[in-house]
Amino acid sequence: MGRVMAEDAFEAVVGAHHAEIRRYLLRITARGSDADDLSQETFLRAFRAYRALPPGANVRAWLFAIATNLGRNHFRAQGRRRRAYAAAAMEMRPDAPDRADGGVLADEARERLERAISGLPGKQRLAFIMRKMHELEYAEIAASLSCSEESARAHVFQALRKVRRSLDGHLPVEMESRS
Amino acid sequence: MSPQHPRCRAVEPDLLSVAAGEAGAAAAGRVDAHLATCRLCREELAHYRALEGMMDSVRHAPLRDDDATLARAQLASRIADLRSRLVGFGIFPSPLGRILIGRSEQGVALVQYLPAGGSLPAHVRRLLGEDAVEDRTATEALRAELVEYLEGRRARLDWPLDLRRMRSDFQRRVLEATSALPYGAVTSYAGIAARIGAPSAVRPVAQALRWNPLPIVIPCHRVIGGSGALTGYAGRRVELKQRLLAVEGVKTVAARNDFKVDREAMYTMVTGDTEYCVPTCGSLLSRSMVTLTLFSTREGAEAAGFAPCTSCRPDLHPLPA
């Protein structure tokens, strides 16, 4: 009977996390079909390993770690094609027009932001997306990338610096008057 | 100061933390102290705050292709498929040594004798499949029944079986015919070949039984050579076959690296007949095993639906126990 309960619990895991994991994979691969495949693979792996997961484990962070590994393997296998995908990612603006007060300017800035993110090197990009788009803790990001918490933080900060530099002049900032 | 100034570079990580709203009090204090004297870093902070604001709006903005419906549906069917194939197994000691029992959602999929120690043999791992997981609770009830069986306290293992590990349709037919052999009965490989309508396929029958994924449960130990010799079992462990038969009351005698069923101690029936005899009836003892089925007890023969022979009357003159 323990078995049946574990399986029901897994249904709940899929229900709670599949949409977000797929969104994460969509952000890192920029392709719906890749996000479909990799999100399925993530949960099939999770299903196989679920019983061995200690009670009270952080399931969401664990799923992110599996998805991150699959994503990295995917990039390795895809090799140069990733660059083509990254370019395609620029087109991934939302269908809905931006209704924020920035209007066209905000749209252009956001496009730059997305381009800057997709141009980041591998680990920085993954760490940045996990932190800034999915709000994972640095310790969780570190576990996903098999690095120290300090390195995870450094990846995010380096990514931030690069993104900020590539948006120079496009950020809605009011400068101090220079007297 | 410029952002390249050592003091500005030193405070930059704290500055990024402040912009992201994740700085502790000490970091925030260091940033405040520095900003009081550095206009460029105040501007930097404003930039990073603006960037955080943009990322916040990107985070909440809808994504193109953000439709998980198809992936969810495919995932559900792949999990259902995996679940039905997934084998949970337990390994435990038994009177016949270490034994592995594996079960899937469909039923018992695997029973295997294991060597005394060490990791699982390659052929067992192959049979289990890559998705197998150790799950003692799922196999505990099976373990208990199997031990009862091996100790002679239970004559049947009425387990639902998962027969998807059969190598061929031929093997399936051989094992089905073998399953029909009653407790305490033995027949020959040729006898099984005849039962499945392939009388010349004696060696293929022996091969099919050799790869029985469910020994004991599918009683391949009840199938012996035409000479009455036990012939082979679980690799070279014919002594296991002898012990399983002994549990069922089948008497054997040792014979050159093997055992032979003691035909004089077995009730005997010609395949296709409806009556069983004592072995001395007519010329039964001189007949080849090929056309015979032997029973260790009268009760076994009668439970299988056979009547005592009206000439030798095993019911009136039973074999000595």
Interface residues (C-beta under 8 A of the other chain):
Chain A: G2 R3 E7 F10 V14 H18 A19 R22 R23 L26 R27 R31 G32 A35 D36 S39 Q40 F43 L44 F47 R48 R51 A52 E91 M92 R93 P94 D95 A96 D98 A100 A106 A109 R110 L113 E114 K132 M133 E135 R153 F157 L160 R161 V163 R164 L167 L171 P172 V173 E174 M175 E176 R178
Chain B: E12 P13 L16 R39 R42 E43 A46 H47 Y48 A50 L51 G53 M54 M55 S57 V58 R59 A61 P62 L63 R64 D65 D66 D67 A68 L70 A71 R72 Q74 L75 A76 R78 I79 L82 R83 L86 G88 D131 V133 D135 T137 A138
